[in-house]
Amino acid sequence: MPLKSKKMAQIVIEKKKTVRGEISVLGDKSISHRAVILGSISSGRMFIKGFLNALDCQATVKIFSSLGIKIERQHSDELSIYGKGLKSLKKPLEVLNVGNSGTTIRLVSGILSGQDFSSSITGDKSIKKRPMRRIIQPLRQMGAEITASEDNYPPLNIVGKPLHAINYNLPIASAQVKSCILLAGLFSHGETSITEPFKSRDHTERMLNFLGADIKVSGLTVTISGKKEIKAKNIIIPGDVSSASFFMVAAAMTENSQLTIKNIGLNPTRTGIISILKAMGVYIEEQNKKEVCNEPVGDLFIKSSRLCAIKIGKESIPGLIDEIPILAVAATQAKGVTEIKGAEELRVKESDRIKVMSSELSKMGAKIEEKKDGMLIYGPTKLKGCQLDSYGDHRVAMALTIAGLVASGKTVIDNTDCINTSFPGFEEILRSVV
């Protein structure tokens, strides 16, 4: 067997030459979070199909159940949410816990700031090291009362207050911070505007528009009018392009490979991975494109390709923030020097992804220079299997697994339970095509 699990916390993988077949990946994580969040504060029943039943998204469901929202599960990927409007949430009886989900804590904090009750929200050890000042500062400008450890880290204690609209310039492009402010804007008097330095993913804006919110987008500025109720509609969630990226790279790097990935979200703010891989020489064909619930969707066809190095600059990072680990793996097999710059945000994700990917790929024989805001990766290099550690980061764990497909000998990745936060079933899908 080229791939097997061991003790549920370790992946053992051996070199495999070819990736072939047709797969579907699980629902988009970002859209799944937002569907639960917006369904919980909309009016009426929202039926969600394609929900990602992973630990992070389960945490969001649990949060809103604790806030008094009735949520029913039909199947693992189907939910019904019975919202009663913007002011229908109830004071929780306990501290809200987001587990490992940074999206949940940042977006939900925007909603909690506009309630008429106090609450506390926290997470696991990793979340307690994630910076929150980036949402605390704009929320305080809107009138929220928030305290935090060192004024920056969870747990966050939030005293709900009447909020007022602001005009806010984001210091860095961040969909989580932008979405937090937009959600707080729903509970505010007046029009709240957020301007980004670069375009970040726009699932929140698209779904708010789909549900009838008074929201306008003009270039890099998003404006939302507060105090307007949103009405529930059924949501169909496409496959997660970030999850698909691991399989795209696997097919591109291995010989005589042909892979079709069905029903993938092709939102332009998320397809940076496709554009970058095409620039590296990867053959990717987008097929059967359509729009579903205000989101572009289609199929992807990928073939084995000769990879070449490229430069990835700061302006590209917001659209690639989750895909840099797997791009680093691809770069080890690309001819030339791949340069990744302006990616300092990766140092405050589930792990310090710049440091971890540099160290773990170097153990495999890759030549990488770690920079403050990115990496220089020299290729192509012949990778060698060895013992690796995910450092509890789901995207690192999956990226290193794909690296093991092209490494000689046996690769062992420790601490892989974290994959369940975003992609339960990852191993089984990979096993089906190698």
Phi, psi and omega in degrees: 000130180286342187214133176206157176265157177215120176059022176062001181231015185212138172246132176245124185223144178240162185301140178220134188278327192231141173240120183217144174139192178228129183226164166234143175255168184289169185300153182299127183294315182299317182289324179299313176305310186292326178296317178294316182297309183286327175298327183286337180247011176265174180258120178110181181272126174251124175260126183246125176242136182093012179301136178279107182273060179250168187302318181300313182287328174299324178298320179295318177299315181297321179302311185284334170296320178293337178268012171095011181268133177280121180230123181247140177255121176276309176223179183300330182248018181229131179228152166240129180241130183252089180275153180233022175106177187299324187254029185265353183289149181248152178299126180289152181274350182214172176295132179283134184237119183268001184065240182256010191267104175294324177300315183298311185294323182285316182288317182294328179300325177297321179287316181298330182296335183259010181273173178257028176219166178263152180204163174232142182223136183214192180198198182281186183302321180294315180298323182291353175253000182273134183290133181242355180301331181297334172261330182299316184298308179294325179295322176296324177297332180276355178109002181288152175247109186226135171238152183209163176296125183056024181058026185212332191241149176298156007286151175257129174254118189241122174261111182300136183220159168298129183255155175235156184289151175224164166252122189230131174260117180291128177296323175230153178286117182214118178295327180293315180292316178302315182293322177303313182291320178299318180292320174297325179299332177298333183259008187256157171278128176097192182256124177261130179239138177235131178242130181257153173287328174221160182286123173257174184304144191240031180298323180297313180299316182297317182288322176300317177298317180298327182269004173093014177292155177274087186229138181231142177239126178225103182062239181264009181248133176243134181232132179231140176267135182274168173070015177254125180293147174249146186253134182296140171224159177290142182238128172251122187260127179282172175296151185277117181294331177293321176292321180294334185301327179296322181282328174302311182293322178301315180291322182294322187276340185259156188282146173054035183264143173217124185221134173248130177243118190271148166054057182258141174293129182242035176304128183302335178278000180240351187266018173304325179298322179291315180298318181293316179296322176298320178295333177278359177101006182283134176279111177228126179244127177267127186231158172053046184284141180203178177240131181230119179053044176072015177237132175291139183222150176187186177253156177237137175240124185235140177235161174308142184213157171270121186268143175234151183288152176219174173252130179246114185261176185302324183293339181270341189298318181304329179272002183229010194303327180268349187258356181302319178304315181285331174294326176298321176296313178302321183295332178294340181253010182260144180283121179112195183250116175270128181246126177244119183233158175072024185250031182298339177301334180294342181283348181238035173267205181301331170221176169281092190292333176294310181295314185292313180294323177297313184290316185287320177291328176297324176300331181275358179105001178290150176257109185225135171252119178280129177246165181302321184243019181170213185210153164249124184238121184262133181211173358277152176234149176274115181277149179239137178294144179196185178274127184231165180229133179280346186056031177072017182253117185301319183286328174296315181301315181288322179297317180292328175298316179294323176301324179297337178295331183248009180264141177290148179077206186252133176248131179239121179250121179270160177060056183257003175301334181301339179303330181293346177293333183228338189212065172300137182092003180305312181299316183298319179294317179297319180298329183288345184240359179248000000 
